[in-house]
Amino acid sequence: MDWADLFGSARGLAIARAADGHADPVLVLAANANSARQLEEEIRFYADPALPVLHFPDRECLPYDAFSPHPDIISRASKPYIGFPQLQRGVVLSTVATVMHRLPPPDVRGST
């Protein structure tokens, strides 16, 4: 799909309608964490409440940083992984930076 000239929350409406009419999960990549949070709010506002919206939040540190994210951030970021393997349809929302991170094996994530 190609969308152009979407203003205000129209992109959230367009994504919600596309996901409602699609049989598989729809992947949405936002430019940054703020855009992703805003898109999540817009999509949840317009979408059917039964439509799953999984937001994989940013780790709030760069891949080459010498420190790990705070445990609260890791805990919050891990929650979407629980429902992801069973997701039949809905919206998967993340940022480009977040999808570039490597994931632990499924047996470590607890999704076996």
DRENDO-1510 file (C-alpha; in Angstrom, 1 decimal, always signed):
<recs>
REC; n; res; u; v; w
REC; 1; MET; +0.0; +0.0; +0.0 .
REC; 2; ASP; +1.1; +3.5; -0.7 .
REC; 3; TRP; -0.2; +6.4; +1.4 .
REC; 4; ALA; +0.7; +10.0; +0.9 .
REC; 5; ASP; -0.3; +13.3; +2.5 .
REC; 6; LEU; -1.5; +11.8; +5.8 .
REC; 7; PHE; -1.8; +14.5; +8.4 .
REC; 8; GLY; -2.4; +14.4; +12.1 .
REC; 9; SER; -3.6; +11.0; +13.3 .
REC; 10; ALA; -4.5; +9.8; +9.8 .
REC; 11; ARG; -1.6; +7.5; +9.6 .
REC; 12; GLY; -2.8; +5.7; +12.8 .
REC; 13; LEU; -6.3; +5.4; +11.2 .
REC; 14; ALA; -4.8; +4.1; +7.9 .
REC; 15; ILE; -2.7; +1.5; +9.8 .
REC; 16; ALA; -5.6; +0.4; +12.0 .
REC; 17; ARG; -7.9; -0.1; +8.9 .
REC; 18; ALA; -5.1; -1.9; +7.0 .
REC; 19; ALA; -4.6; -4.3; +10.0 .
REC; 20; ASP; -8.3; -4.8; +10.5 .
REC; 21; GLY; -8.6; -5.9; +6.8 .
REC; 22; HIS; -5.5; -8.1; +6.7 .
REC; 23; ALA; -5.4; -11.8; +7.7 .
REC; 24; ASP; -1.8; -11.6; +8.9 .
REC; 25; PRO; +0.1; -9.4; +11.3 .
REC; 26; VAL; +1.1; -6.0; +9.9 .
REC; 27; LEU; +4.6; -4.7; +10.7 .
REC; 28; VAL; +5.0; -1.0; +11.4 .
REC; 29; LEU; +8.5; +0.5; +11.8 .
REC; 30; ALA; +8.7; +4.0; +13.2 .
REC; 31; ALA; +11.6; +6.3; +12.9 .
REC; 32; ASN; +12.2; +6.7; +16.7 .
REC; 33; ALA; +10.7; +5.9; +20.1 .
REC; 34; ASN; +8.5; +9.0; +20.3 .
REC; 35; SER; +7.0; +8.3; +16.9 .
REC; 36; ALA; +6.3; +4.7; +17.9 .
REC; 37; ARG; +4.6; +5.7; +21.1 .
REC; 38; GLN; +2.4; +8.2; +19.3 .
REC; 39; LEU; +1.6; +5.7; +16.6 .
REC; 40; GLU; +0.6; +3.1; +19.2 .
REC; 41; GLU; -1.8; +5.6; +20.8 .
REC; 42; GLU; -3.3; +6.5; +17.4 .
REC; 43; ILE; -3.7; +2.8; +16.3 .
REC; 44; ARG; -5.2; +1.8; +19.6 .
REC; 45; PHE; -7.7; +4.7; +19.3 .
REC; 46; TYR; -8.9; +3.8; +15.8 .
REC; 47; ALA; -8.5; +0.0; +15.8 .
REC; 48; ASP; -11.1; -2.6; +17.0 .
REC; 49; PRO; -10.3; -3.3; +20.7 .
REC; 50; ALA; -9.9; -7.0; +19.9 .
REC; 51; LEU; -7.1; -6.3; +17.4 .
REC; 52; PRO; -3.8; -7.0; +19.1 .
REC; 53; VAL; -1.2; -4.3; +19.0 .
REC; 54; LEU; +2.3; -5.5; +20.1 .
REC; 55; HIS; +4.7; -2.6; +20.7 .
REC; 56; PHE; +8.3; -3.7; +21.0 .
REC; 57; PRO; +9.7; -0.6; +22.8 .
REC; 58; ASP; +13.1; +0.9; +22.4 .
REC; 59; ARG; +15.9; -0.3; +24.7 .
REC; 60; GLU; +16.9; +3.3; +25.2 .
REC; 61; CYS; +20.5; +2.6; +24.6 .
REC; 62; LEU; +22.6; +2.1; +21.5 .
REC; 63; PRO; +23.8; -1.3; +20.3 .
REC; 64; TYR; +27.4; -0.3; +20.8 .
REC; 65; ASP; +27.0; +1.2; +24.3 .
REC; 66; ALA; +29.2; -0.5; +27.0 .
REC; 67; PHE; +26.2; -0.7; +29.4 .
REC; 68; SER; +23.0; -2.6; +29.5 .
REC; 69; PRO; +19.5; -1.1; +29.7 .
REC; 70; HIS; +17.9; -0.7; +33.1 .
REC; 71; PRO; +16.2; -3.9; +34.3 .
REC; 72; ASP; +12.8; -2.2; +34.2 .
REC; 73; ILE; +13.3; -1.3; +30.5 .
REC; 74; ILE; +14.3; -4.9; +29.8 .
REC; 75; SER; +11.2; -6.2; +31.6 .
REC; 76; ARG; +8.9; -3.8; +29.7 .
REC; 77; ALA; +10.6; -4.7; +26.4 .
REC; 78; SER; +10.2; -8.4; +27.0 .
REC; 79; LYS; +6.4; -8.4; +27.5 .
REC; 80; PRO; +5.5; -8.4; +23.7 .
REC; 81; TYR; +7.6; -11.6; +23.2 .
REC; 82; ILE; +5.1; -13.6; +25.2 .
REC; 83; GLY; +2.2; -13.2; +22.7 .
REC; 84; PHE; +4.3; -12.8; +19.6 .
REC; 85; PRO; +4.6; -16.6; +18.6 .
REC; 86; GLN; +0.8; -17.1; +18.7 .
REC; 87; LEU; +0.0; -13.8; +16.9 .
REC; 88; GLN; -2.3; -14.5; +13.9 .
REC; 89; ARG; -3.2; -11.0; +13.0 .
REC; 90; GLY; -2.8; -7.5; +14.4 .
REC; 91; VAL; -0.1; -4.8; +14.5 .
REC; 92; VAL; +3.6; -5.3; +15.4 .
REC; 93; LEU; +5.1; -1.9; +16.1 .
REC; 94; SER; +8.7; -1.1; +16.7 .
REC; 95; THR; +11.5; +1.2; +15.7 .
REC; 96; VAL; +14.3; +0.5; +13.2 .
REC; 97; ALA; +16.9; +0.6; +15.9 .
REC; 98; THR; +15.0; -1.9; +18.0 .
REC; 99; VAL; +14.6; -4.5; +15.3 .
REC; 100; MET; +18.4; -4.3; +14.7 .
REC; 101; HIS; +19.1; -5.9; +18.1 .
REC; 102; ARG; +19.8; -9.6; +18.3 .
REC; 103; LEU; +17.4; -11.7; +20.2 .
REC; 104; PRO; +18.2; -14.6; +22.6 .
REC; 105; PRO; +17.2; -18.1; +21.4 .
REC; 106; PRO; +13.5; -19.0; +21.9 .
REC; 107; ASP; +14.3; -21.4; +24.8 .
REC; 108; VAL; +15.8; -18.4; +26.8 .
REC; 109; ARG; +12.8; -16.1; +26.0 .
REC; 110; GLY; +10.4; -18.7; +27.3 .
REC; 111; SER; +8.4; -19.1; +24.1 .
REC; 112; THR; +9.0; -22.9; +23.7 .
</recs>
